[in-house]
């Protein structure tokens, strides 16, 4: 459900193919890199 919410809010790019979504690996990597922070 988190991924669907991110797609709907526009935070994660995706293409809708039929009833499912397709997300490019580069888009997932960019999303995670933008939100990554070092612990400690």
PDB file with one MODEL, atoms N, CA, C and O in Angstrom:
MODEL        1
ATOM      1  N   UNK A   1       0.823  -1.196   0.000  1.00  0.00           N
ATOM      2  CA  UNK A   1       0.000   0.000   0.000  1.00  0.00           C
ATOM      3  C   UNK A   1       0.865   1.257   0.000  1.00  0.00           C
ATOM      4  O   UNK A   1       0.460   2.288  -0.537  1.00  0.00           O
ATOM      5  N   UNK A   2       2.040   1.179   0.591  1.00  0.00           N
ATOM      6  CA  UNK A   2       2.926   2.346   0.625  1.00  0.00           C
ATOM      7  C   UNK A   2       3.334   2.757  -0.783  1.00  0.00           C
ATOM      8  O   UNK A   2       3.353   3.945  -1.104  1.00  0.00           O
ATOM      9  N   UNK A   3       3.657   1.794  -1.611  1.00  0.00           N
ATOM     10  CA  UNK A   3       4.079   2.102  -2.980  1.00  0.00           C
ATOM     11  C   UNK A   3       2.934   2.743  -3.757  1.00  0.00           C
ATOM     12  O   UNK A   3       3.149   3.708  -4.490  1.00  0.00           O
ATOM     13  N   UNK A   4       1.728   2.218  -3.606  1.00  0.00           N
ATOM     14  CA  UNK A   4       0.578   2.816  -4.283  1.00  0.00           C
ATOM     15  C   UNK A   4       0.373   4.256  -3.824  1.00  0.00           C
ATOM     16  O   UNK A   4       0.072   5.127  -4.640  1.00  0.00           O
ATOM     17  N   UNK A   5       0.531   4.511  -2.544  1.00  0.00           N
ATOM     18  CA  UNK A   5       0.382   5.864  -2.005  1.00  0.00           C
ATOM     19  C   UNK A   5       1.454   6.793  -2.569  1.00  0.00           C
ATOM     20  O   UNK A   5       1.158   7.942  -2.897  1.00  0.00           O
ATOM     21  N   UNK A   6       2.691   6.317  -2.687  1.00  0.00           N
ATOM     22  CA  UNK A   6       3.770   7.122  -3.247  1.00  0.00           C
ATOM     23  C   UNK A   6       3.521   7.436  -4.720  1.00  0.00           C
ATOM     24  O   UNK A   6       3.812   8.542  -5.175  1.00  0.00           O
ATOM     25  N   UNK A   7       2.993   6.484  -5.457  1.00  0.00           N
ATOM     26  CA  UNK A   7       2.681   6.713  -6.866  1.00  0.00           C
ATOM     27  C   UNK A   7       1.568   7.749  -6.988  1.00  0.00           C
ATOM     28  O   UNK A   7       1.668   8.684  -7.782  1.00  0.00           O
ATOM     29  N   UNK A   8       0.520   7.580  -6.207  1.00  0.00           N
ATOM     30  CA  UNK A   8      -0.624   8.495  -6.281  1.00  0.00           C
ATOM     31  C   UNK A   8      -0.241   9.925  -5.901  1.00  0.00           C
ATOM     32  O   UNK A   8      -0.765  10.880  -6.475  1.00  0.00           O
ATOM     33  N   UNK A   9       0.670  10.078  -4.937  1.00  0.00           N
ATOM     34  CA  UNK A   9       1.079  11.414  -4.505  1.00  0.00           C
ATOM     35  C   UNK A   9       2.106  12.037  -5.448  1.00  0.00           C
ATOM     36  O   UNK A   9       2.397  13.229  -5.349  1.00  0.00           O
ATOM     37  N   UNK A  10       2.658  11.233  -6.365  1.00  0.00           N
ATOM     38  CA  UNK A  10       3.626  11.750  -7.320  1.00  0.00           C
ATOM     39  C   UNK A  10       5.066  11.676  -6.843  1.00  0.00           C
ATOM     40  O   UNK A  10       5.969  12.157  -7.528  1.00  0.00           O
ATOM     41  N   UNK A  11       5.292  11.083  -5.682  1.00  0.00           N
ATOM     42  CA  UNK A  11       6.654  10.963  -5.157  1.00  0.00           C
ATOM     43  C   UNK A  11       7.457   9.888  -5.873  1.00  0.00           C
ATOM     44  O   UNK A  11       8.687   9.929  -5.888  1.00  0.00           O
ATOM     45  N   UNK A  12       6.759   8.927  -6.464  1.00  0.00           N
ATOM     46  CA  UNK A  12       7.413   7.828  -7.176  1.00  0.00           C
ATOM     47  C   UNK A  12       6.775   7.714  -8.556  1.00  0.00           C
ATOM     48  O   UNK A  12       5.560   7.562  -8.680  1.00  0.00           O
ATOM     49  N   UNK A  13       7.618   7.788  -9.599  1.00  0.00           N
ATOM     50  CA  UNK A  13       7.126   7.721 -10.969  1.00  0.00           C
ATOM     51  C   UNK A  13       6.780   6.283 -11.331  1.00  0.00           C
ATOM     52  O   UNK A  13       7.495   5.349 -10.968  1.00  0.00           O
ATOM     53  N   UNK A  14       5.669   6.118 -12.053  1.00  0.00           N
ATOM     54  CA  UNK A  14       5.249   4.787 -12.494  1.00  0.00           C
ATOM     55  C   UNK A  14       4.370   4.926 -13.725  1.00  0.00           C
ATOM     56  O   UNK A  14       3.756   5.966 -13.965  1.00  0.00           O
ATOM     57  N   UNK A  15       4.327   3.849 -14.497  1.00  0.00           N
ATOM     58  CA  UNK A  15       3.454   3.789 -15.664  1.00  0.00           C
ATOM     59  C   UNK A  15       2.400   2.721 -15.398  1.00  0.00           C
ATOM     60  O   UNK A  15       2.710   1.642 -14.893  1.00  0.00           O
ATOM     61  N   UNK A  16       1.188   3.021 -15.733  1.00  0.00           N
ATOM     62  CA  UNK A  16       0.113   2.052 -15.545  1.00  0.00           C
ATOM     63  C   UNK A  16      -0.065   1.253 -16.826  1.00  0.00           C
ATOM     64  O   UNK A  16      -0.325   1.812 -17.891  1.00  0.00           O
ATOM     65  N   UNK A  17       0.078  -0.048 -16.710  1.00  0.00           N
ATOM     66  CA  UNK A  17      -0.095  -0.968 -17.833  1.00  0.00           C
ATOM     67  C   UNK A  17      -1.242  -1.901 -17.450  1.00  0.00           C
ATOM     68  O   UNK A  17      -1.080  -2.782 -16.607  1.00  0.00           O
ATOM     69  N   UNK A  18      -2.396  -1.700 -18.073  1.00  0.00           N
ATOM     70  CA  UNK A  18      -3.566  -2.498 -17.700  1.00  0.00           C
ATOM     71  C   UNK A  18      -3.989  -2.153 -16.281  1.00  0.00           C
ATOM     72  O   UNK A  18      -4.267  -0.996 -15.968  1.00  0.00           O
ATOM     73  N   UNK A  19      -4.034  -3.165 -15.427  1.00  0.00           N
ATOM     74  CA  UNK A  19      -4.423  -2.943 -14.035  1.00  0.00           C
ATOM     75  C   UNK A  19      -3.230  -2.855 -13.090  1.00  0.00           C
ATOM     76  O   UNK A  19      -3.407  -2.659 -11.888  1.00  0.00           O
ATOM     77  N   UNK A  20      -2.018  -2.999 -13.622  1.00  0.00           N
ATOM     78  CA  UNK A  20      -0.837  -2.979 -12.764  1.00  0.00           C
ATOM     79  C   UNK A  20       0.053  -1.788 -13.091  1.00  0.00           C
ATOM     80  O   UNK A  20      -0.101  -1.145 -14.130  1.00  0.00           O
ATOM     81  N   UNK A  21       0.980  -1.508 -12.193  1.00  0.00           N
ATOM     82  CA  UNK A  21       1.929  -0.416 -12.369  1.00  0.00           C
ATOM     83  C   UNK A  21       3.304  -0.976 -12.686  1.00  0.00           C
ATOM     84  O   UNK A  21       3.674  -2.051 -12.214  1.00  0.00           O
ATOM     85  N   UNK A  22       4.054  -0.238 -13.489  1.00  0.00           N
ATOM     86  CA  UNK A  22       5.448  -0.582 -13.788  1.00  0.00           C
ATOM     87  C   UNK A  22       6.305   0.574 -13.308  1.00  0.00           C
ATOM     88  O   UNK A  22       6.027   1.738 -13.595  1.00  0.00           O
ATOM     89  N   UNK A  23       7.353   0.232 -12.572  1.00  0.00           N
ATOM     90  CA  UNK A  23       8.253   1.241 -12.020  1.00  0.00           C
ATOM     91  C   UNK A  23       9.662   0.911 -12.485  1.00  0.00           C
ATOM     92  O   UNK A  23      10.114  -0.226 -12.356  1.00  0.00           O
ATOM     93  N   UNK A  24      10.356   1.910 -13.029  1.00  0.00           N
ATOM     94  CA  UNK A  24      11.730   1.691 -13.474  1.00  0.00           C
ATOM     95  C   UNK A  24      12.651   1.565 -12.264  1.00  0.00           C
ATOM     96  O   UNK A  24      12.458   2.235 -11.250  1.00  0.00           O
ATOM     97  N   UNK A  25      13.642   0.708 -12.386  1.00  0.00           N
ATOM     98  CA  UNK A  25      14.604   0.508 -11.312  1.00  0.00           C
ATOM     99  C   UNK A  25      15.324   1.807 -10.976  1.00  0.00           C
ATOM    100  O   UNK A  25      15.608   2.076  -9.809  1.00  0.00           O
ATOM    101  N   UNK A  26      15.620   2.612 -11.988  1.00  0.00           N
ATOM    102  CA  UNK A  26      16.308   3.887 -11.772  1.00  0.00           C
ATOM    103  C   UNK A  26      15.463   4.833 -10.916  1.00  0.00           C
ATOM    104  O   UNK A  26      16.000   5.573 -10.092  1.00  0.00           O
ATOM    105  N   UNK A  27      14.151   4.807 -11.111  1.00  0.00           N
ATOM    106  CA  UNK A  27      13.263   5.663 -10.327  1.00  0.00           C
ATOM    107  C   UNK A  27      13.214   5.227  -8.864  1.00  0.00           C
ATOM    108  O   UNK A  27      13.171   6.063  -7.962  1.00  0.00           O
ATOM    109  N   UNK A  28      13.221   3.918  -8.636  1.00  0.00           N
ATOM    110  CA  UNK A  28      13.242   3.411  -7.262  1.00  0.00           C
ATOM    111  C   UNK A  28      14.563   3.788  -6.598  1.00  0.00           C
ATOM    112  O   UNK A  28      14.573   4.243  -5.454  1.00  0.00           O
ATOM    113  N   UNK A  29      15.678   3.603  -7.307  1.00  0.00           N
ATOM    114  CA  UNK A  29      16.993   3.958  -6.757  1.00  0.00           C
ATOM    115  C   UNK A  29      17.069   5.444  -6.434  1.00  0.00           C
ATOM    116  O   UNK A  29      17.604   5.824  -5.392  1.00  0.00           O
ATOM    117  N   UNK A  30      16.539   6.287  -7.315  1.00  0.00           N
ATOM    118  CA  UNK A  30      16.563   7.732  -7.088  1.00  0.00           C
ATOM    119  C   UNK A  30      15.712   8.095  -5.875  1.00  0.00           C
ATOM    120  O   UNK A  30      16.110   8.938  -5.072  1.00  0.00           O
ATOM    121  N   UNK A  31      14.555   7.472  -5.736  1.00  0.00           N
ATOM    122  CA  UNK A  31      13.680   7.741  -4.591  1.00  0.00           C
ATOM    123  C   UNK A  31      14.384   7.370  -3.287  1.00  0.00           C
ATOM    124  O   UNK A  31      14.381   8.143  -2.329  1.00  0.00           O
ATOM    125  N   UNK A  32      14.982   6.191  -3.260  1.00  0.00           N
ATOM    126  CA  UNK A  32      15.655   5.736  -2.039  1.00  0.00           C
ATOM    127  C   UNK A  32      16.890   6.589  -1.731  1.00  0.00           C
ATOM    128  O   UNK A  32      17.141   6.903  -0.568  1.00  0.00           O
ATOM    129  N   UNK A  33      17.651   6.963  -2.737  1.00  0.00           N
ATOM    130  CA  UNK A  33      18.853   7.773  -2.526  1.00  0.00           C
ATOM    131  C   UNK A  33      18.487   9.143  -1.974  1.00  0.00           C
ATOM    132  O   UNK A  33      19.217   9.685  -1.144  1.00  0.00           O
ATOM    133  N   UNK A  34      17.381   9.707  -2.415  1.00  0.00           N
ATOM    134  CA  UNK A  34      16.963  11.029  -1.949  1.00  0.00           C
ATOM    135  C   UNK A  34      16.517  11.001  -0.497  1.00  0.00           C
ATOM    136  O   UNK A  34      16.523  12.037   0.166  1.00  0.00           O
ATOM    137  N   UNK A  35      16.133   9.848   0.004  1.00  0.00           N
ATOM    138  CA  UNK A  35      15.620   9.746   1.369  1.00  0.00           C
ATOM    139  C   UNK A  35      16.549   8.994   2.314  1.00  0.00           C
ATOM    140  O   UNK A  35      16.211   8.774   3.478  1.00  0.00           O
ATOM    141  N   UNK A  36      17.701   8.605   1.825  1.00  0.00           N
ATOM    142  CA  UNK A  36      18.657   7.858   2.634  1.00  0.00           C
ATOM    143  C   UNK A  36      19.427   8.796   3.556  1.00  0.00           C
ATOM    144  O   UNK A  36      19.851   9.878   3.149  1.00  0.00           O
ATOM    145  N   UNK A  37      19.601   8.366   4.809  1.00  0.00           N
ATOM    146  CA  UNK A  37      20.438   9.139   5.730  1.00  0.00           C
ATOM    147  C   UNK A  37      21.276   8.160   6.553  1.00  0.00           C
ATOM    148  O   UNK A  37      20.812   7.081   6.923  1.00  0.00           O
ATOM    149  N   UNK A  38      22.507   8.553   6.829  1.00  0.00           N
ATOM    150  CA  UNK A  38      23.399   7.705   7.612  1.00  0.00           C
ATOM    151  C   UNK A  38      22.941   7.688   9.076  1.00  0.00           C
ATOM    152  O   UNK A  38      22.591   8.725   9.640  1.00  0.00           O
ATOM    153  N   UNK A  39      22.950   6.516   9.670  1.00  0.00           N
ATOM    154  CA  UNK A  39      22.585   6.395  11.087  1.00  0.00           C
ATOM    155  C   UNK A  39      23.794   6.704  11.942  1.00  0.00           C
ATOM    156  O   UNK A  39      24.922   6.352  11.600  1.00  0.00           O
ATOM    157  N   UNK A  40      23.550   7.356  13.038  1.00  0.00           N
ATOM    158  CA  UNK A  40      24.603   7.612  14.001  1.00  0.00           C
ATOM    159  C   UNK A  40      25.352   8.824  13.684  1.00  0.00           C
ATOM    160  O   UNK A  40      26.282   9.182  14.407  1.00  0.00           O
TER     161      UNK A  40
ENDMDL
END
